[in-house]
């Protein structure tokens, strides 16, 4: 199956999925992840079938499989919350429909934050909400993301993810997205990835793992902070990240970079740039680039 590697890319109303594919091609990726609108608000434009079909053609030309493309649900969805529960369910349903219009079958979702709720009640709300959303004949699979445990986030342990999945009736449409920064910050040692995968398999089952977010971390193991770092520039380290990416048990699973843009701001112009083209090069070559910032500056001049 080979390496399936890409990054987060933009999705703009005027170019939509076609623009996302063009961006992924520039990064030398063979997959990508996108939001169908800003992750912090509800503004969504109508989807153009013409642009979608053109995107499919460009993907075919560049050996990108639609089945490997990932959509990410907006952060404003929080199924834990009693007060905004109906809104979150409704908006998540809309995102599922938008994914289906685009032909995308994997939608990553942060499970939510319990805030002032008792944790078991919050988890019960997630299960209830997902069962409402998944009670139809759509073919979009919701991938629950493993979280760092920042604040009152749900999904910081494999056991919590297991509890949610156990309560889902339509199990063919529920899956997991594992984030390397998040699990590091949650206390799982990525340098011992086979032990982590053994634990995941025993508790959840590796058959549920459908997407992996590849991020280094700015924080120490078990910090519960969730601050992504560029590949090899964090506490997880380049060799350990490569150990995840090329682990035989994860072969063929789409891997998505969400690492920070690189550079600095000045008074007149925003000078931060996407690192993905260069990080994907590092990953494909299995060779760390300790001159990442200068290479990116030169490329984007």
Secondary structure, DSSP 4 states (H G I P E B T S, - for coil): ----EEEE----TTTHHHHHHHHHHHTT-SEEEE-SS-TTS---PPPPHHHHHHHHHHHHHTT--GGG-EEE--TT--TT-STTHHHHHHHHHHHHHHHHHHT--EEEEE--B-TTS-HHHHHHHHHHHHHHHTSSS--PEEEEEP----TTBS-SSHHHHHHHHHT-S-GGGEEEEEEHHHHHHHT--GGGHHHHHHHHHHHT-GGGEEEEEE-EESS-TT-----EE-TTSSSS-HHHHHHHHT-GGGTTSEEEE-PPPEEEE-SS-EEEE--HHHHHHHHHHT---TTHHHHHHHHT-
